[in-house]
Amino acid sequence: MSAYVHIPFCEHICYYCDFNKVFLEGQPVDAYIEMLLRETELTFAAHPTNELETLYIGGGTPTSLSAKQLDRLLSGLRERLPFDDRNEFTVEANPGDLTPEKLAVMQNYGVNRLSMGVQTFDDVLLKKIGRKHNAQDVYDTMAFLEKAAFENVSIDLIYALPGQTLASFRDTLQRAIELDLPHYSLYSLILENKTMFMNWVRQGRLELPDQDVEGQMFEETIQAMAVGGRYQYEVSNFALPGKESQHNLVYWNNEHYYGLGAGASGYVNGTRYRNHGPIQHYLKPLEAGLLPILETEKLTLNNQMEEEMFLGLRKRTGVSKQRFFEKFQRELNSVYEPALRRLEAEGLLVEDATSVRLTEKGLFIGNEVFEAFLIDA
């Protein structure tokens, strides 16, 4: 079992973001932390586990909390969850929000991995997408992380941003690799409803790079990361061997995890659930000693097998046939034979005795491959 903890507060709302988040000022942050710890207690009582394999605090912006608030959150989680310090404990951070004082609090409670939202090293683009840090903030943050001997750092980058040229992207990629970090995540910009970006695109105020340029950015990323010794272990993720995100592998391996916090999603005992998103809707049931769950879905065997395929195929190692059988008592081939043959004939999938995985070609149109397992299930 793993746990994802959601901190919905941000000091600034980025124009592309549709995650559950609110502007920090005027929010009941302390009350939220207390109720989040209450939810942790209630959830753990309902679904106890002997050990938490990974713990991940995301957002929003966890580092928008003060050092004192971070201390309360982390000490409370450590008191309530059976966590082993040797396991992965990640906190998301923003350059500019993270301070040496906050880092010291994190290290005190066993945080051993940071995931930093850098997005691009182009200051003009950073402003354009609504980020409040600049490239120098990234270097300043890296300097005090190095001083504190904190090395297990991942950075997120976004490509195919509005007005982003290949030259600008190549510069960002080069600067990222020069930081010599163990892990990188690179995502293409997805236009989400209810974001400022989507509104601007509809109004014709925003122009995105075309698909060919986006494809080239992805291709050059894979090549540059390989040259730098970071292998692509999942569609959007690159790491030194042994530095893969263990928490994200929980998702791609279709394993169970608690989802704690406003708008968080969890997966426990074959049931997916989602919490209330708006802060007050989240706090209210917890004040009455009830879990803040908005909706649940008990997955059928077919649902579970579908998810095993489209989550597992995101990994370069693909879906293990043995693991599939152990989980579902069904042979992968007997369930998906027509889809497998068709995708293999199209050069999108490769199968051997132990696994099914995407080809290089399949990697570029993964979503089309994943859909086959919904249609042919």
C-alpha distance (Angstrom), angle and dihedral (degrees) to the residues before:
residue distance angle dihedral
M1 . . .
S2 3.80 . .
A3 3.80 133.8 .
Y4 3.78 134.8 -134.6
V5 3.83 115.6 -163.4
H6 3.82 119.2 -163.9
I7 3.81 123.6 -147.8
P8 3.83 104.9 -173.7
F9 3.81 98.5 -169.8
C10 3.81 124.9 109.4
E11 3.77 131.8 176.3
H12 3.77 87.8 -146.6
I13 3.82 132.3 17.9
C14 3.83 113.6 -129.9
Y15 3.79 116.4 -136.7
Y16 3.84 95.3 -124.6
C17 3.81 99.7 44.0
D18 3.81 123.6 109.7
F19 3.81 98.1 167.1
N20 3.79 117.2 123.1
K21 3.80 101.3 -84.9
V22 3.80 142.0 138.4
F23 3.78 134.8 -162.1
L24 3.82 106.1 -91.7
E25 3.80 100.3 -134.3
G26 3.81 114.5 98.4
Q27 3.81 94.5 6.7
P28 3.84 122.8 132.8
V29 3.80 92.0 -114.0
D30 3.82 97.4 159.2
A31 3.81 92.1 47.9
Y32 3.80 89.3 48.3
I33 3.82 91.8 54.2
E34 3.82 91.6 49.9
M35 3.81 92.7 49.2
L36 3.80 91.0 45.5
L37 3.80 88.4 56.4
R38 3.80 89.2 48.3
E39 3.81 89.7 52.2
T40 3.82 88.7 50.5
E41 3.82 89.9 54.9
L42 3.82 93.8 47.1
T43 3.81 93.5 45.8
F44 3.79 93.6 47.2
A45 3.83 90.9 48.4
A46 3.81 90.4 52.1
H47 3.83 94.7 44.2
P48 3.81 110.0 20.7
T49 3.79 121.8 -170.8
N50 3.80 131.8 -172.3
E51 3.77 95.1 -135.9
L52 3.79 138.7 13.4
E53 3.79 108.1 -135.7
T54 3.82 95.5 -165.6
L55 3.79 136.1 6.4
Y56 3.80 120.7 -161.1
I57 3.81 127.5 -177.1
G58 3.78 112.3 -163.6
G59 3.76 140.7 157.0
G60 2.91 154.9 85.9
T61 3.76 91.2 -10.5
P62 3.82 116.9 -43.3
T63 3.81 89.4 -171.4
S64 3.82 90.3 60.3
L65 3.83 84.6 78.5
S66 3.80 116.3 93.4
A67 3.81 118.8 -108.9
K68 3.83 88.6 -104.7
Q69 3.81 92.5 51.4
L70 3.80 91.0 46.7
D71 3.79 89.0 51.3
R72 3.81 91.4 53.3
L73 3.81 92.9 46.7
L74 3.80 96.5 46.7
S75 3.81 96.2 41.7
G76 3.83 89.3 48.3
L77 3.79 93.2 50.4
R78 3.79 92.7 47.1
E79 3.82 90.7 50.9
R80 3.81 92.2 50.9
L81 3.80 104.0 39.1
P82 3.82 128.7 60.3
F83 3.78 97.4 -123.0
D84 3.80 126.0 169.6
D85 3.82 113.9 -148.4
R86 3.80 90.4 -137.1
N87 3.81 90.3 65.2
E88 3.79 126.0 85.5
F89 3.82 116.6 -83.4
T90 3.81 112.5 179.4
V91 3.79 131.0 -175.2
E92 3.80 123.7 -171.9
A93 3.80 113.5 -128.6
N94 3.78 138.5 -176.6
P95 3.81 122.1 -140.5
G96 3.78 105.0 -112.1
D97 3.84 94.3 27.3
L98 3.78 95.6 64.0
T99 3.82 113.6 83.0
P100 3.82 131.5 -178.4
E101 3.83 87.9 -108.9
K102 3.82 92.9 55.1
L103 3.80 90.6 44.8
A104 3.82 90.2 53.7
V105 3.83 89.8 53.0
M106 3.80 90.5 50.9
Q107 3.78 94.0 48.2
N108 3.80 89.6 48.9
Y109 3.83 90.1 61.2
G110 3.79 97.0 43.7
V111 3.81 102.8 -95.3
N112 3.79 101.9 161.1
R113 3.81 103.2 169.4
L114 3.81 134.2 48.2
S115 3.79 127.0 -161.6
M116 3.81 110.7 -159.9
G117 3.78 125.6 -160.8
V118 3.82 102.3 -138.5
Q119 3.87 98.4 146.3
T120 3.83 95.4 177.1
F121 3.82 140.5 -5.3
D122 3.82 91.0 -137.5
D123 3.83 106.4 105.9
V124 3.81 92.9 -159.9
L125 3.80 90.7 53.6
L126 3.81 92.4 44.8
K127 3.79 88.5 57.8
K128 3.78 91.3 45.1
I129 3.81 93.4 55.1
G130 3.80 93.8 45.9
R131 3.82 100.5 -106.7
K132 3.79 115.0 149.0
H133 3.82 97.6 -153.1
N134 3.79 127.1 77.3
A135 3.81 132.1 -149.1
Q136 3.83 92.1 -93.4
D137 3.82 89.7 58.4
V138 3.81 88.0 59.8
Y139 3.81 91.8 53.8
D140 3.82 92.0 44.8
T141 3.81 90.8 51.2
M142 3.80 91.8 47.8
A143 3.81 89.5 51.2
F144 3.80 95.0 58.3
L145 3.82 91.8 40.7
E146 3.79 87.6 56.5
K147 3.80 90.5 47.6
A148 3.82 89.2 53.2
A149 3.84 89.4 48.2
F150 3.81 89.8 -119.7
E151 3.79 103.7 150.6
N152 3.81 107.4 156.9
V153 3.79 97.1 91.8
S154 3.79 129.8 146.1
I155 3.78 125.2 -169.5
D156 3.80 129.1 -154.0
L157 3.78 119.9 -142.3
I158 3.81 128.3 -175.0
Y159 3.79 121.7 -150.3
A160 3.83 133.1 -169.3
L161 3.80 89.0 47.8
P162 3.83 120.3 166.7
G163 3.79 109.0 -76.0
Q164 3.82 92.7 1.6
T165 3.79 112.3 148.9
L166 3.78 126.2 -158.0
A167 3.81 88.6 -111.6
S168 3.82 91.8 54.6
F169 3.79 91.5 46.7
R170 3.81 92.8 48.5
D171 3.80 89.8 52.0
T172 3.84 90.8 51.5
L173 3.81 91.7 47.5
Q174 3.80 92.4 49.2
R175 3.81 93.0 47.5
A176 3.80 90.9 48.3
I177 3.80 93.0 51.3
E178 3.82 91.1 46.2
L179 3.82 87.7 62.5
D180 3.82 84.9 68.6
L181 3.81 95.4 -143.0
P182 3.81 125.2 170.3
H183 3.82 95.5 -125.4
Y184 3.81 140.0 30.1
S185 3.81 132.3 -177.9
L186 3.81 119.2 -162.7
Y187 3.79 121.8 -174.0
S188 3.78 130.6 179.1
L189 3.79 113.7 -125.5
I190 3.79 111.6 -93.4
L191 3.77 116.1 -161.6
E192 3.78 107.5 -132.4
N193 3.78 127.3 -165.4
K194 3.80 117.5 -104.3
T195 3.82 92.4 27.9
M196 3.79 123.6 119.8
F197 3.81 89.4 -121.7
M198 3.81 92.8 58.1
N199 3.81 90.3 49.9
W200 3.80 91.4 49.9
V201 3.82 92.9 48.6
R202 3.81 90.0 51.5
Q203 3.79 89.0 50.5
G204 3.80 91.2 49.9
R205 3.81 91.8 -116.9
L206 3.79 96.1 119.4
E207 3.78 132.5 55.7
L208 3.79 122.4 -161.8
P209 3.83 126.5 -160.0
D210 3.81 111.5 -94.0
Q211 3.81 122.3 -104.9
D212 3.80 94.6 -99.0
V213 3.81 91.5 55.9
E214 3.81 90.6 45.4
G215 3.82 90.0 50.8
Q216 3.80 90.6 49.8
M217 3.81 91.0 50.9
F218 3.82 89.4 53.4
E219 3.82 92.5 46.5
E220 3.82 93.0 48.8
T221 3.81 89.7 48.0
I222 3.81 91.6 56.1
Q223 3.82 91.7 47.8
A224 3.82 95.7 45.8
M225 3.79 92.8 46.8
A226 3.81 91.4 49.8
V227 3.82 90.8 51.0
G228 3.82 87.9 50.0
G229 3.82 91.6 52.4
R230 3.81 95.3 -109.1
Y231 3.77 107.8 128.0
Q232 3.79 123.0 -151.3
Y233 3.81 104.0 -115.3
E234 3.82 94.4 165.3
V235 3.81 132.2 20.2
S236 3.83 94.0 -92.9
N237 3.81 102.2 19.4
F238 3.80 133.5 84.4
A239 3.80 128.3 -176.9
L240 3.75 147.8 163.1
P241 3.83 108.4 -102.3
G242 3.81 108.2 -80.1
K243 3.82 93.7 19.0
E244 3.81 98.2 88.0
S245 3.82 115.8 133.6
Q246 3.79 102.2 -95.9
H247 3.80 90.9 -166.8
N248 3.78 94.6 54.4
L249 3.80 89.2 47.0
V250 3.82 86.3 60.8
Y251 3.84 87.5 63.6
W252 3.81 95.7 43.2
N253 3.82 91.5 45.7
N254 3.83 87.5 52.9
E255 3.81 93.5 -123.5
H256 3.79 129.7 152.9
Y257 3.81 126.2 -86.7
Y258 3.79 140.0 164.4
G259 3.82 115.9 -114.6
L260 3.81 108.8 -151.5
G261 3.80 127.7 -177.3
A262 3.79 138.9 33.1
G263 3.80 111.9 -31.3
A264 3.82 92.5 -0.9
S265 3.80 120.3 146.1
G266 3.79 125.4 -145.0
Y267 3.80 138.9 -176.1
V268 3.81 117.5 -148.0
N269 3.83 129.9 161.6
G270 3.81 93.8 -12.7
T271 3.83 93.0 -49.5
R272 3.79 124.5 112.4
Y273 3.79 116.4 -154.5
R274 3.79 138.8 179.7
N275 3.80 129.4 -154.9
H276 3.80 127.9 -135.4
G277 3.82 109.3 -83.3
P278 3.82 107.3 -154.0
I279 3.81 108.8 81.3
Q280 3.82 97.4 -125.1
H281 3.84 91.6 46.5
Y282 3.79 87.6 52.5
L283 3.82 95.8 46.7
K284 3.81 97.7 45.9
P285 3.86 100.9 69.3
L286 3.82 91.0 41.4
E287 3.80 91.2 54.4
A288 3.81 85.1 58.1
G289 3.82 91.8 47.9
L290 3.83 94.5 -104.6
L291 3.79 130.3 125.3
P292 3.83 113.0 -103.7
I293 3.81 95.3 -130.1
L294 3.80 115.5 152.6
E295 3.81 99.7 -177.3
T296 3.79 141.3 -2.1
E297 3.79 133.0 -162.6
K298 3.79 123.0 -163.7
L299 3.78 104.6 -149.5
T300 3.79 119.2 -132.5
L301 3.81 118.8 -136.6
N302 3.83 88.6 -101.1
N303 3.82 91.0 51.8
Q304 3.80 91.0 50.4
M305 3.80 93.0 49.1
E306 3.82 91.7 47.6
E307 3.80 90.5 51.8
E308 3.80 91.1 47.5
M309 3.80 87.9 57.3
F310 3.78 102.8 43.7
L311 3.81 94.8 40.0
G312 3.80 94.6 41.6
L313 3.79 94.4 47.2
R314 3.81 88.9 62.3
K315 3.82 86.3 72.5
R316 3.80 117.1 81.1
T317 3.80 89.0 -132.4
G318 3.81 87.5 56.7
V319 3.79 126.9 -160.7
S320 3.79 118.9 -23.3
K321 3.81 112.9 -132.6
Q322 3.80 92.2 -151.7
R323 3.78 92.3 50.4
F324 3.81 90.4 47.9
F325 3.80 90.5 53.9
E326 3.82 93.2 45.8
K327 3.81 90.8 52.7
F328 3.81 100.5 42.2
Q329 3.82 107.1 17.2
R330 3.81 87.7 -127.3
E331 3.80 130.0 109.1
L332 3.80 110.3 -113.8
N333 3.82 91.5 -136.9
S334 3.80 94.5 51.7
V335 3.83 90.6 53.5
Y336 3.82 99.1 43.2
E337 3.82 106.9 22.0
P338 3.86 97.8 127.4
A339 3.83 93.2 46.7
L340 3.81 92.0 46.0
R341 3.81 93.5 50.9
R342 3.81 93.6 47.0
L343 3.84 94.4 47.5
E344 3.79 91.4 45.0
A345 3.84 90.4 51.4
E346 3.81 89.0 51.5
G347 3.81 90.8 52.4
L348 3.80 93.5 -117.2
L349 3.78 99.5 111.3
V350 3.78 136.3 37.1
E351 3.79 124.7 -159.1
D352 3.78 131.2 -166.4
A353 3.81 134.4 167.7
T354 3.83 94.1 -75.8
S355 3.82 108.6 29.5
V356 3.79 151.7 12.7
R357 3.81 117.5 -133.7
L358 3.79 144.1 163.8
T359 3.80 121.2 -92.0
E360 3.81 120.8 -135.4
K361 3.81 87.4 -95.1
G362 3.82 91.8 48.5
L363 3.78 90.4 51.3
F364 3.81 91.4 65.9
I365 3.81 94.4 52.6
G366 3.79 99.5 31.3
N367 3.80 95.7 146.8
E368 3.80 91.7 59.1
V369 3.81 89.4 52.4
F370 3.81 92.8 48.0
E371 3.81 91.4 52.4
A372 3.80 90.4 61.2
F373 3.79 89.6 67.9
L374 3.79 91.6 54.3
I375 3.81 93.4 48.0
D376 3.78 97.1 41.9
A377 3.79 98.0 39.2
